[in-house]
Amino acid sequence: MRLGNRPFLLAGITVLVAIGILRVFNGTGTQAEASDTSGPLVAIDAYHQALAGGDREGAVALLAEDVLIQEGGHVETREEYLSHHLAADMEFASQVPGEREVLRATRVGDVAWVASSSIMDGEFNGSPVSAAGAELMVLSRMDGMWKIRSIHWSSHSKKAGG
């Protein structure tokens, strides 16, 4: 190698390293998603739409056979959730409008987890509702479809003015 080409070689290597770093980091100092999260996000949106629309079959189709639902300090299996809570969740979602915001979506291969927050304001069975919530869903891709493997929900009443 001639000495005269060395600055160009070093500049080229620097550019390649910089491109690699930009692909790994999203400018905030945190590692960017290594994989596309659109599939899991579409599945979660479809689940919430099914709940709000009273589409039991659509909601159930998105739940893996071994799904666990955690809410209010309780853990339910798929069977327990389908026989107890699903109907109440559909009724609530159909009556109380909510806005969800995805805080972080991460996918590693065929597994993804999505953390969201929500604000719910409305009326449920004649009583006012003003709540903030948090949701964590874990999904896996099975036979080309994203299925929900775990749901963790928590919520609290919003304080006056917030």
Contacts in CASP RR format, 6 or more apart in sequence:
PFRMAT RR
TARGET T0000
AUTHOR 0000-0000-0000
METHOD contacts of the structure
MODEL  1
MRLGNRPFLLAGITVLVAIGILRVFNGTGTQAEASDTSGPLVAIDAYHQA
LAGGDREGAVALLAEDVLIQEGGHVETREEYLSHHLAADMEFASQVPGER
EVLRATRVGDVAWVASSSIMDGEFNGSPVSAAGAELMVLSRMDGMWKIRS
IHWSSHSKKAGG
1 9 0 8 1.000
23 32 0 8 1.000
24 31 0 8 1.000
24 32 0 8 1.000
25 31 0 8 1.000
25 32 0 8 1.000
26 32 0 8 1.000
33 105 0 8 1.000
33 106 0 8 1.000
33 107 0 8 1.000
34 107 0 8 1.000
34 108 0 8 1.000
35 107 0 8 1.000
35 108 0 8 1.000
35 109 0 8 1.000
36 107 0 8 1.000
37 105 0 8 1.000
37 106 0 8 1.000
37 107 0 8 1.000
37 112 0 8 1.000
37 114 0 8 1.000
39 112 0 8 1.000
39 146 0 8 1.000
40 105 0 8 1.000
40 107 0 8 1.000
40 112 0 8 1.000
40 114 0 8 1.000
40 137 0 8 1.000
40 139 0 8 1.000
40 146 0 8 1.000
41 102 0 8 1.000
41 105 0 8 1.000
41 114 0 8 1.000
42 146 0 8 1.000
43 62 0 8 1.000
43 139 0 8 1.000
43 145 0 8 1.000
43 146 0 8 1.000
43 147 0 8 1.000
43 148 0 8 1.000
44 114 0 8 1.000
44 116 0 8 1.000
44 137 0 8 1.000
44 139 0 8 1.000
44 148 0 8 1.000
46 58 0 8 1.000
46 62 0 8 1.000
47 59 0 8 1.000
47 62 0 8 1.000
47 63 0 8 1.000
47 148 0 8 1.000
48 93 0 8 1.000
48 100 0 8 1.000
49 55 0 8 1.000
50 56 0 8 1.000
50 58 0 8 1.000
50 59 0 8 1.000
50 62 0 8 1.000
51 59 0 8 1.000
51 89 0 8 1.000
51 90 0 8 1.000
51 93 0 8 1.000
51 94 0 8 1.000
52 90 0 8 1.000
52 93 0 8 1.000
52 94 0 8 1.000
53 90 0 8 1.000
53 93 0 8 1.000
53 94 0 8 1.000
54 90 0 8 1.000
54 93 0 8 1.000
54 94 0 8 1.000
56 86 0 8 1.000
56 87 0 8 1.000
56 90 0 8 1.000
59 86 0 8 1.000
59 90 0 8 1.000
60 82 0 8 1.000
60 86 0 8 1.000
62 146 0 8 1.000
62 147 0 8 1.000
62 148 0 8 1.000
63 78 0 8 1.000
63 81 0 8 1.000
63 147 0 8 1.000
63 148 0 8 1.000
64 78 0 8 1.000
64 140 0 8 1.000
64 142 0 8 1.000
64 147 0 8 1.000
64 148 0 8 1.000
64 149 0 8 1.000
65 78 0 8 1.000
66 78 0 8 1.000
66 149 0 8 1.000
67 77 0 8 1.000
67 78 0 8 1.000
67 81 0 8 1.000
67 147 0 8 1.000
67 148 0 8 1.000
67 149 0 8 1.000
67 150 0 8 1.000
67 151 0 8 1.000
68 75 0 8 1.000
68 76 0 8 1.000
68 77 0 8 1.000
68 149 0 8 1.000
68 150 0 8 1.000
68 151 0 8 1.000
69 75 0 8 1.000
69 76 0 8 1.000
69 78 0 8 1.000
69 81 0 8 1.000
69 85 0 8 1.000
69 150 0 8 1.000
69 151 0 8 1.000
69 153 0 8 1.000
70 76 0 8 1.000
70 150 0 8 1.000
70 151 0 8 1.000
70 152 0 8 1.000
70 153 0 8 1.000
71 85 0 8 1.000
71 151 0 8 1.000
71 152 0 8 1.000
71 153 0 8 1.000
71 154 0 8 1.000
72 153 0 8 1.000
72 154 0 8 1.000
76 84 0 8 1.000
76 85 0 8 1.000
92 124 0 8 1.000
95 122 0 8 1.000
95 123 0 8 1.000
95 124 0 8 1.000
95 125 0 8 1.000
96 120 0 8 1.000
96 121 0 8 1.000
96 122 0 8 1.000
96 123 0 8 1.000
96 124 0 8 1.000
96 129 0 8 1.000
97 120 0 8 1.000
97 121 0 8 1.000
97 122 0 8 1.000
98 118 0 8 1.000
98 119 0 8 1.000
98 120 0 8 1.000
98 121 0 8 1.000
99 118 0 8 1.000
99 119 0 8 1.000
100 116 0 8 1.000
100 117 0 8 1.000
100 118 0 8 1.000
100 135 0 8 1.000
101 116 0 8 1.000
101 117 0 8 1.000
101 118 0 8 1.000
102 114 0 8 1.000
102 115 0 8 1.000
102 116 0 8 1.000
103 115 0 8 1.000
103 116 0 8 1.000
103 117 0 8 1.000
104 114 0 8 1.000
104 115 0 8 1.000
105 112 0 8 1.000
105 113 0 8 1.000
105 114 0 8 1.000
105 115 0 8 1.000
106 112 0 8 1.000
106 113 0 8 1.000
106 114 0 8 1.000
109 141 0 8 1.000
110 140 0 8 1.000
110 141 0 8 1.000
110 142 0 8 1.000
111 138 0 8 1.000
111 139 0 8 1.000
111 140 0 8 1.000
111 141 0 8 1.000
112 138 0 8 1.000
112 139 0 8 1.000
112 140 0 8 1.000
112 146 0 8 1.000
113 136 0 8 1.000
113 137 0 8 1.000
113 138 0 8 1.000
113 139 0 8 1.000
114 135 0 8 1.000
114 136 0 8 1.000
114 137 0 8 1.000
114 139 0 8 1.000
115 134 0 8 1.000
115 135 0 8 1.000
115 136 0 8 1.000
116 134 0 8 1.000
116 135 0 8 1.000
116 136 0 8 1.000
116 137 0 8 1.000
117 132 0 8 1.000
117 133 0 8 1.000
117 134 0 8 1.000
117 135 0 8 1.000
118 132 0 8 1.000
118 133 0 8 1.000
118 134 0 8 1.000
118 135 0 8 1.000
118 155 0 8 1.000
119 131 0 8 1.000
119 132 0 8 1.000
119 133 0 8 1.000
119 158 0 8 1.000
120 129 0 8 1.000
120 130 0 8 1.000
120 131 0 8 1.000
120 132 0 8 1.000
120 133 0 8 1.000
120 155 0 8 1.000
121 129 0 8 1.000
121 130 0 8 1.000
121 131 0 8 1.000
122 128 0 8 1.000
122 129 0 8 1.000
122 130 0 8 1.000
123 129 0 8 1.000
130 157 0 8 1.000
130 158 0 8 1.000
131 155 0 8 1.000
131 156 0 8 1.000
131 157 0 8 1.000
131 158 0 8 1.000
132 155 0 8 1.000
132 156 0 8 1.000
132 158 0 8 1.000
133 153 0 8 1.000
133 154 0 8 1.000
133 155 0 8 1.000
133 156 0 8 1.000
134 153 0 8 1.000
134 154 0 8 1.000
134 155 0 8 1.000
135 151 0 8 1.000
135 152 0 8 1.000
135 153 0 8 1.000
136 150 0 8 1.000
136 151 0 8 1.000
136 152 0 8 1.000
137 148 0 8 1.000
137 150 0 8 1.000
137 151 0 8 1.000
137 152 0 8 1.000
138 148 0 8 1.000
138 149 0 8 1.000
138 150 0 8 1.000
139 146 0 8 1.000
139 147 0 8 1.000
139 148 0 8 1.000
139 149 0 8 1.000
140 146 0 8 1.000
140 147 0 8 1.000
140 149 0 8 1.000
141 147 0 8 1.000
END
